[in-house]
Amino acid sequence: MQEGIKEKPAGQRKVSIDILKIVMAFLVVGLHGNNFLADVNPLLAYFFREGIGRTAVPMFLLINGFYFFEIKSEKQFFNLIKRLLYLYLI
């Protein structure tokens, strides 16, 4: 390992990914609100609704794929699958 670079222990939260998930959650809420920013600027509303807002759901899938790389055992795999199914089916 290089000097100054520390590996995070398994299971430790990744703050940057948590922040990205919060931003994406707001974009999903904005997508479900048909008039999100429409009163302020119709062009801006279109940009968020049809442009950047459409990246939210695929980003959640990419983040889940990222967490699959950290799986070390079969038990961790089934725990993650169970948690994801619970979140997606609700």
A tleap script that builds the chain and sets N, CA, C and O, in Angstrom:
source leaprc.protein.ff14SB
mol = sequence {
  NMET GLN GLU GLY ILE LYS GLU LYS PRO ALA
  GLY GLN ARG LYS VAL SER ILE ASP ILE LEU
  LYS ILE VAL MET ALA PHE LEU VAL VAL GLY
  LEU HIE GLY ASN ASN PHE LEU ALA ASP VAL
  ASN PRO LEU LEU ALA TYR PHE PHE ARG GLU
  GLY ILE GLY ARG THR ALA VAL PRO MET PHE
  LEU LEU ILE ASN GLY PHE TYR PHE PHE GLU
  ILE LYS SER GLU LYS GLN PHE PHE ASN LEU
  ILE LYS ARG LEU LEU TYR LEU TYR LEU CILE
}
set mol.1.N position { 0.849 -1.170 0.000 }
set mol.1.CA position { 0.000 0.000 0.000 }
set mol.1.C position { 0.897 1.238 0.000 }
set mol.1.O position { 1.937 1.261 0.659 }
set mol.2.N position { 0.488 2.257 -0.740 }
set mol.2.CA position { 1.277 3.466 -0.826 }
set mol.2.C position { 1.146 4.280 0.449 }
set mol.2.O position { 0.151 4.192 1.168 }
set mol.3.N position { 2.163 5.067 0.709 }
set mol.3.CA position { 2.163 5.950 1.874 }
set mol.3.C position { 1.058 6.991 1.715 }
set mol.3.O position { 0.957 7.615 0.659 }
set mol.4.N position { 0.245 7.187 2.720 }
set mol.4.CA position { -0.782 8.203 2.694 }
set mol.4.C position { -2.136 7.730 2.157 }
set mol.4.O position { -3.134 8.440 2.286 }
set mol.5.N position { -2.175 6.559 1.568 }
set mol.5.CA position { -3.447 6.033 1.056 }
set mol.5.C position { -3.927 4.959 2.021 }
set mol.5.O position { -3.244 3.961 2.250 }
set mol.6.N position { -5.105 5.176 2.580 }
set mol.6.CA position { -5.656 4.226 3.538 }
set mol.6.C position { -6.892 3.586 2.951 }
set mol.6.O position { -7.736 4.262 2.364 }
set mol.7.N position { -6.995 2.282 3.110 }
set mol.7.CA position { -8.194 1.584 2.665 }
set mol.7.C position { -9.254 1.684 3.747 }
set mol.7.O position { -8.954 1.624 4.939 }
set mol.8.N position { -10.486 1.837 3.317 }
set mol.8.CA position { -11.596 1.878 4.264 }
set mol.8.C position { -11.985 0.462 4.643 }
set mol.8.O position { -11.985 -0.426 3.791 }
set mol.9.N position { -12.315 0.235 5.902 }
set mol.9.CA position { -12.796 -1.088 6.292 }
set mol.9.C position { -14.109 -1.411 5.600 }
set mol.9.O position { -14.888 -0.515 5.274 }
set mol.10.N position { -14.347 -2.686 5.382 }
set mol.10.CA position { -15.584 -3.120 4.729 }
set mol.10.C position { -16.782 -2.699 5.565 }
set mol.10.O position { -16.745 -2.781 6.792 }
set mol.11.N position { -17.818 -2.261 4.921 }
set mol.11.CA position { -19.036 -1.866 5.606 }
set mol.11.C position { -19.069 -0.409 6.020 }
set mol.11.O position { -20.098 0.058 6.509 }
set mol.12.N position { -17.990 0.322 5.845 }
set mol.12.CA position { -17.974 1.733 6.213 }
set mol.12.C position { -18.711 2.530 5.144 }
set mol.12.O position { -18.572 2.260 3.951 }
set mol.13.N position { -19.491 3.507 5.576 }
set mol.13.CA position { -20.284 4.310 4.644 }
set mol.13.C position { -19.377 5.147 3.752 }
set mol.13.O position { -18.316 5.612 4.168 }
set mol.14.N position { -19.819 5.320 2.536 }
set mol.14.CA position { -19.116 6.161 1.577 }
set mol.14.C position { -19.944 7.430 1.413 }
set mol.14.O position { -20.989 7.423 0.762 }
set mol.15.N position { -19.469 8.512 2.005 }
set mol.15.CA position { -20.235 9.745 2.100 }
set mol.15.C position { -20.538 10.323 0.717 }
set mol.15.O position { -21.641 10.818 0.486 }
set mol.16.N position { -19.580 10.266 -0.197 }
set mol.16.CA position { -19.815 10.841 -1.521 }
set mol.16.C position { -20.944 10.101 -2.247 }
set mol.16.O position { -21.734 10.725 -2.955 }
set mol.17.N position { -21.023 8.805 -2.078 }
set mol.17.CA position { -22.107 8.041 -2.706 }
set mol.17.C position { -23.432 8.356 -2.022 }
set mol.17.O position { -24.467 8.430 -2.685 }
set mol.18.N position { -23.413 8.543 -0.703 }
set mol.18.CA position { -24.644 8.912 0.000 }
set mol.18.C position { -25.162 10.271 -0.471 }
set mol.18.O position { -26.368 10.452 -0.641 }
set mol.19.N position { -24.259 11.219 -0.679 }
set mol.19.CA position { -24.658 12.546 -1.170 }
set mol.19.C position { -25.237 12.437 -2.578 }
set mol.19.O position { -26.241 13.076 -2.894 }
set mol.20.N position { -24.603 11.630 -3.417 }
set mol.20.CA position { -25.110 11.425 -4.773 }
set mol.20.C position { -26.506 10.803 -4.746 }
set mol.20.O position { -27.364 11.172 -5.547 }
set mol.21.N position { -26.736 9.859 -3.827 }
set mol.21.CA position { -28.055 9.240 -3.715 }
set mol.21.C position { -29.114 10.256 -3.268 }
set mol.21.O position { -30.256 10.195 -3.722 }
set mol.22.N position { -28.748 11.176 -2.396 }
set mol.22.CA position { -29.686 12.212 -1.952 }
set mol.22.C position { -30.054 13.123 -3.120 }
set mol.22.O position { -31.227 13.445 -3.313 }
set mol.23.N position { -29.054 13.539 -3.899 }
set mol.23.CA position { -29.313 14.397 -5.053 }
set mol.23.C position { -30.209 13.672 -6.057 }
set mol.23.O position { -31.150 14.256 -6.595 }
set mol.24.N position { -29.909 12.405 -6.302 }
set mol.24.CA position { -30.715 11.632 -7.250 }
set mol.24.C position { -32.142 11.439 -6.738 }
set mol.24.O position { -33.083 11.420 -7.531 }
set mol.25.N position { -32.314 11.295 -5.427 }
set mol.25.CA position { -33.659 11.151 -4.857 }
set mol.25.C position { -34.472 12.423 -5.093 }
set mol.25.O position { -35.662 12.348 -5.399 }
set mol.26.N position { -33.838 13.593 -4.953 }
set mol.26.CA position { -34.541 14.840 -5.239 }
set mol.26.C position { -34.903 14.935 -6.720 }
set mol.26.O position { -35.965 15.452 -7.066 }
set mol.27.N position { -34.036 14.445 -7.585 }
set mol.27.CA position { -34.352 14.455 -9.014 }
set mol.27.C position { -35.534 13.541 -9.323 }
set mol.27.O position { -36.367 13.870 -10.167 }
set mol.28.N position { -35.613 12.400 -8.646 }
set mol.28.CA position { -36.756 11.496 -8.851 }
set mol.28.C position { -38.046 12.173 -8.388 }
set mol.28.O position { -39.073 12.080 -9.061 }
set mol.29.N position { -37.996 12.846 -7.255 }
set mol.29.CA position { -39.180 13.571 -6.772 }
set mol.29.C position { -39.563 14.656 -7.775 }
set mol.29.O position { -40.746 14.862 -8.048 }
set mol.30.N position { -38.572 15.347 -8.321 }
set mol.30.CA position { -38.840 16.366 -9.326 }
set mol.30.C position { -39.450 15.793 -10.585 }
set mol.30.O position { -40.275 16.443 -11.226 }
set mol.31.N position { -39.055 14.581 -10.949 }
set mol.31.CA position { -39.646 13.937 -12.123 }
set mol.31.C position { -41.120 13.618 -11.919 }
set mol.31.O position { -41.917 13.705 -12.854 }
set mol.32.N position { -41.474 13.251 -10.705 }
set mol.32.CA position { -42.864 12.895 -10.425 }
set mol.32.C position { -43.755 14.119 -10.277 }
set mol.32.O position { -44.975 14.022 -10.409 }
set mol.33.N position { -43.156 15.256 -10.005 }
set mol.33.CA position { -43.918 16.506 -9.978 }
set mol.33.C position { -43.903 17.110 -11.370 }
set mol.33.O position { -42.886 17.659 -11.794 }
set mol.34.N position { -45.006 17.019 -12.081 }
set mol.34.CA position { -45.038 17.450 -13.480 }
set mol.34.C position { -44.719 18.924 -13.666 }
set mol.34.O position { -44.206 19.312 -14.716 }
set mol.35.N position { -45.009 19.746 -12.682 }
set mol.35.CA position { -44.786 21.185 -12.817 }
set mol.35.C position { -43.540 21.655 -12.080 }
set mol.35.O position { -43.443 22.828 -11.719 }
set mol.36.N position { -42.594 20.764 -11.855 }
set mol.36.CA position { -41.365 21.099 -11.148 }
set mol.36.C position { -40.602 22.166 -11.938 }
set mol.36.O position { -40.171 21.909 -13.062 }
set mol.37.N position { -40.435 23.335 -11.374 }
set mol.37.CA position { -39.749 24.496 -11.956 }
set mol.37.C position { -40.461 25.090 -13.168 }
set mol.37.O position { -39.919 25.991 -13.808 }
set mol.38.N position { -41.644 24.617 -13.496 }
set mol.38.CA position { -42.341 25.138 -14.678 }
set mol.38.C position { -42.773 26.585 -14.482 }
set mol.38.O position { -42.819 27.352 -15.443 }
set mol.39.N position { -43.088 26.964 -13.248 }
set mol.39.CA position { -43.488 28.344 -12.990 }
set mol.39.C position { -42.303 29.300 -13.059 }
set mol.39.O position { -42.463 30.474 -13.393 }
set mol.40.N position { -41.119 28.798 -12.744 }
set mol.40.CA position { -39.924 29.638 -12.747 }
set mol.40.C position { -39.435 29.862 -14.169 }
set mol.40.O position { -39.259 30.999 -14.604 }
set mol.41.N position { -39.217 28.760 -14.892 }
set mol.41.CA position { -38.688 28.848 -16.245 }
set mol.41.C position { -39.033 27.550 -16.978 }
set mol.41.O position { -38.538 26.489 -16.597 }
set mol.42.N position { -39.850 27.605 -17.996 }
set mol.42.CA position { -40.240 26.380 -18.709 }
set mol.42.C position { -39.052 25.637 -19.334 }
set mol.42.O position { -39.043 24.407 -19.374 }
set mol.43.N position { -38.062 26.373 -19.816 }
set mol.43.CA position { -36.897 25.728 -20.408 }
set mol.43.C position { -36.089 24.982 -19.339 }
set mol.43.O position { -35.608 23.874 -19.576 }
set mol.44.N position { -35.948 25.590 -18.181 }
set mol.44.CA position { -35.246 24.940 -17.065 }
set mol.44.C position { -36.014 23.702 -16.605 }
set mol.44.O position { -35.411 22.676 -16.290 }
set mol.45.N position { -37.334 23.798 -16.567 }
set mol.45.CA position { -38.159 22.648 -16.187 }
set mol.45.C position { -37.974 21.512 -17.178 }
set mol.45.O position { -37.850 20.352 -16.785 }
set mol.46.N position { -37.956 21.842 -18.453 }
set mol.46.CA position { -37.752 20.817 -19.482 }
set mol.46.C position { -36.378 20.180 -19.342 }
set mol.46.O position { -36.243 18.965 -19.486 }
set mol.47.N position { -35.352 20.990 -19.063 }
set mol.47.CA position { -33.993 20.471 -18.887 }
set mol.47.C position { -33.925 19.467 -17.746 }
set mol.47.O position { -33.310 18.410 -17.886 }
set mol.48.N position { -34.552 19.786 -16.620 }
set mol.48.CA position { -34.516 18.862 -15.479 }
set mol.48.C position { -35.395 17.642 -15.704 }
set mol.48.O position { -35.022 16.531 -15.326 }
set mol.49.N position { -36.563 17.838 -16.319 }
set mol.49.CA position { -37.488 16.728 -16.507 }
set mol.49.C position { -37.021 15.763 -17.592 }
set mol.49.O position { -37.090 14.548 -17.406 }
set mol.50.N position { -36.556 16.274 -18.699 }
set mol.50.CA position { -36.191 15.423 -19.829 }
set mol.50.C position { -34.689 15.220 -19.989 }
set mol.50.O position { -34.256 14.385 -20.784 }
set mol.51.N position { -33.900 15.971 -19.248 }
set mol.51.CA position { -32.454 15.869 -19.375 }
set mol.51.C position { -31.812 15.214 -18.170 }
set mol.51.O position { -31.723 13.989 -18.085 }
set mol.52.N position { -31.370 16.032 -17.252 }
set mol.52.CA position { -30.602 15.539 -16.098 }
set mol.52.C position { -31.457 14.681 -15.163 }
set mol.52.O position { -30.936 13.775 -14.512 }
set mol.53.N position { -32.740 14.951 -15.089 }
set mol.53.CA position { -33.618 14.165 -14.220 }
set mol.53.C position { -33.722 12.706 -14.631 }
set mol.53.O position { -33.955 11.836 -13.792 }
set mol.54.N position { -33.553 12.441 -15.896 }
set mol.54.CA position { -33.657 11.070 -16.409 }
set mol.54.C position { -32.450 10.205 -16.038 }
set mol.54.O position { -32.461 8.997 -16.275 }
set mol.55.N position { -31.435 10.798 -15.471 }
set mol.55.CA position { -30.255 10.021 -15.054 }
set mol.55.C position { -30.407 9.433 -13.659 }
set mol.55.O position { -29.581 8.620 -13.244 }
set mol.56.N position { -31.441 9.824 -12.929 }
set mol.56.CA position { -31.559 9.441 -11.522 }
set mol.56.C position { -31.721 7.935 -11.334 }
set mol.56.O position { -30.972 7.332 -10.567 }
set mol.57.N position { -32.668 7.327 -12.007 }
set mol.57.CA position { -32.916 5.896 -11.799 }
set mol.57.C position { -31.742 5.044 -12.280 }
set mol.57.O position { -31.333 4.134 -11.558 }
set mol.58.N position { -31.182 5.296 -13.466 }
set mol.58.CA position { -29.989 4.522 -13.857 }
set mol.58.C position { -28.818 4.701 -12.887 }
set mol.58.O position { -28.032 3.776 -12.684 }
set mol.59.N position { -28.701 5.893 -12.288 }
set mol.59.CA position { -27.622 6.114 -11.324 }
set mol.59.C position { -27.817 5.242 -10.091 }
set mol.59.O position { -26.843 4.726 -9.543 }
set mol.60.N position { -29.057 5.068 -9.646 }
set mol.60.CA position { -29.313 4.174 -8.518 }
set mol.60.C position { -28.899 2.741 -8.862 }
set mol.60.O position { -28.340 2.038 -8.021 }
set mol.61.N position { -29.167 2.315 -10.073 }
set mol.61.CA position { -28.760 0.969 -10.486 }
set mol.61.C position { -27.238 0.843 -10.533 }
set mol.61.O position { -26.695 -0.195 -10.154 }
set mol.62.N position { -26.546 1.881 -10.991 }
set mol.62.CA position { -25.078 1.860 -11.000 }
set mol.62.C position { -24.505 1.806 -9.587 }
set mol.62.O position { -23.526 1.104 -9.333 }
set mol.63.N position { -25.113 2.540 -8.683 }
set mol.63.CA position { -24.643 2.526 -7.292 }
set mol.63.C position { -24.822 1.140 -6.693 }
set mol.63.O position { -23.941 0.659 -5.980 }
set mol.64.N position { -25.944 0.491 -6.970 }
set mol.64.CA position { -26.150 -0.872 -6.476 }
set mol.64.C position { -25.114 -1.824 -7.059 }
set mol.64.O position { -24.611 -2.707 -6.365 }
set mol.65.N position { -24.799 -1.640 -8.336 }
set mol.65.CA position { -23.753 -2.454 -8.951 }
set mol.65.C position { -22.405 -2.230 -8.304 }
set mol.65.O position { -21.613 -3.163 -8.169 }
set mol.66.N position { -22.138 -0.994 -7.902 }
set mol.66.CA position { -20.885 -0.689 -7.209 }
set mol.66.C position { -20.781 -1.474 -5.904 }
set mol.66.O position { -19.710 -1.973 -5.557 }
set mol.67.N position { -21.885 -1.578 -5.193 }
set mol.67.CA position { -21.856 -2.304 -3.924 }
set mol.67.C position { -21.717 -3.813 -4.110 }
set mol.67.O position { -21.308 -4.511 -3.182 }
set mol.68.N position { -22.046 -4.323 -5.286 }
set mol.68.CA position { -21.844 -5.747 -5.550 }
set mol.68.C position { -20.363 -6.103 -5.575 }
set mol.68.O position { -20.002 -7.248 -5.302 }
set mol.69.N position { -19.497 -5.141 -5.898 }
set mol.69.CA position { -18.060 -5.408 -5.927 }
set mol.69.C position { -17.486 -5.666 -4.533 }
set mol.69.O position { -16.426 -6.279 -4.405 }
set mol.70.N position { -18.170 -5.208 -3.498 }
set mol.70.CA position { -17.672 -5.363 -2.134 }
set mol.70.C position { -18.117 -6.665 -1.479 }
set mol.70.O position { -17.743 -6.937 -0.338 }
set mol.71.N position { -18.893 -7.457 -2.165 }
set mol.71.CA position { -19.416 -8.698 -1.584 }
set mol.71.C position { -18.300 -9.728 -1.502 }
set mol.71.O position { -17.620 -10.017 -2.487 }
set mol.72.N position { -18.128 -10.273 -0.304 }
set mol.72.CA position { -17.069 -11.252 -0.074 }
set mol.72.C position { -17.600 -12.654 0.205 }
set mol.72.O position { -16.859 -13.631 0.090 }
set mol.73.N position { -18.873 -12.761 0.570 }
set mol.73.CA position { -19.410 -14.083 0.911 }
set mol.73.C position { -20.825 -14.233 0.358 }
set mol.73.O position { -21.457 -13.264 -0.061 }
set mol.74.N position { -21.293 -15.454 0.370 }
set mol.74.CA position { -22.640 -15.745 -0.111 }
set mol.74.C position { -23.691 -15.107 0.796 }
set mol.74.O position { -24.737 -14.663 0.323 }
set mol.75.N position { -23.412 -15.062 2.089 }
set mol.75.CA position { -24.354 -14.462 3.041 }
set mol.75.C position { -24.523 -12.971 2.747 }
set mol.75.O position { -25.644 -12.463 2.766 }
set mol.76.N position { -23.425 -12.266 2.477 }
set mol.76.CA position { -23.510 -10.846 2.133 }
set mol.76.C position { -24.314 -10.646 0.851 }
set mol.76.O position { -25.091 -9.697 0.741 }
set mol.77.N position { -24.124 -11.540 -0.115 }
set mol.77.CA position { -24.854 -11.452 -1.370 }
set mol.77.C position { -26.355 -11.555 -1.140 }
set mol.77.O position { -27.118 -10.734 -1.649 }
set mol.78.N position { -26.781 -12.552 -0.383 }
set mol.78.CA position { -28.208 -12.737 -0.153 }
set mol.78.C position { -28.797 -11.626 0.712 }
set mol.78.O position { -29.957 -11.256 0.532 }
set mol.79.N position { -28.016 -11.091 1.644 }
set mol.79.CA position { -28.490 -9.955 2.437 }
set mol.79.C position { -28.707 -8.727 1.557 }
set mol.79.O position { -29.692 -8.007 1.722 }
set mol.80.N position { -27.782 -8.487 0.619 }
set mol.80.CA position { -27.925 -7.349 -0.281 }
set mol.80.C position { -29.113 -7.542 -1.218 }
set mol.80.O position { -29.880 -6.606 -1.443 }
set mol.81.N position { -29.271 -8.734 -1.762 }
set mol.81.CA position { -30.407 -9.012 -2.652 }
set mol.81.C position { -31.724 -8.823 -1.909 }
set mol.81.O position { -32.660 -8.230 -2.447 }
set mol.82.N position { -31.804 -9.322 -0.680 }
set mol.82.CA position { -33.019 -9.196 0.115 }
set mol.82.C position { -33.338 -7.715 0.367 }
set mol.82.O position { -34.491 -7.299 0.247 }
set mol.83.N position { -32.326 -6.929 0.713 }
set mol.83.CA position { -32.532 -5.513 0.980 }
set mol.83.C position { -32.957 -4.768 -0.288 }
set mol.83.O position { -33.844 -3.916 -0.239 }
set mol.84.N position { -32.326 -5.087 -1.425 }
set mol.84.CA position { -32.671 -4.407 -2.676 }
set mol.84.C position { -34.076 -4.763 -3.131 }
set mol.84.O position { -34.820 -3.896 -3.589 }
set mol.85.N position { -34.444 -6.024 -3.008 }
set mol.85.CA position { -35.808 -6.416 -3.381 }
set mol.85.C position { -36.835 -5.729 -2.522 }
set mol.85.O position { -37.884 -5.313 -3.013 }
set mol.86.N position { -36.544 -5.606 -1.252 }
set mol.86.CA position { -37.449 -4.914 -0.332 }
set mol.86.C position { -37.617 -3.460 -0.760 }
set mol.86.O position { -38.735 -2.944 -0.781 }
set mol.87.N position { -36.512 -2.795 -1.101 }
set mol.87.CA position { -36.579 -1.376 -1.482 }
set mol.87.C position { -37.272 -1.176 -2.825 }
set mol.87.O position { -38.034 -0.222 -2.985 }
set mol.88.N position { -37.025 -2.051 -3.787 }
set mol.88.CA position { -37.600 -1.874 -5.111 }
set mol.88.C position { -39.058 -2.312 -5.197 }
set mol.88.O position { -39.794 -1.833 -6.060 }
set mol.89.N position { -39.482 -3.205 -4.325 }
set mol.89.CA position { -40.858 -3.691 -4.382 }
set mol.89.C position { -41.835 -2.841 -3.578 }
set mol.89.O position { -43.049 -2.975 -3.727 }
set mol.90.N position { -41.311 -1.979 -2.738 }
set mol.90.CA position { -42.197 -1.126 -1.920 }
set mol.90.C position { -42.758 -0.008 -2.760 }
set mol.90.O position { -43.523 0.816 -2.259 }
savepdb mol mol.pdb
quit
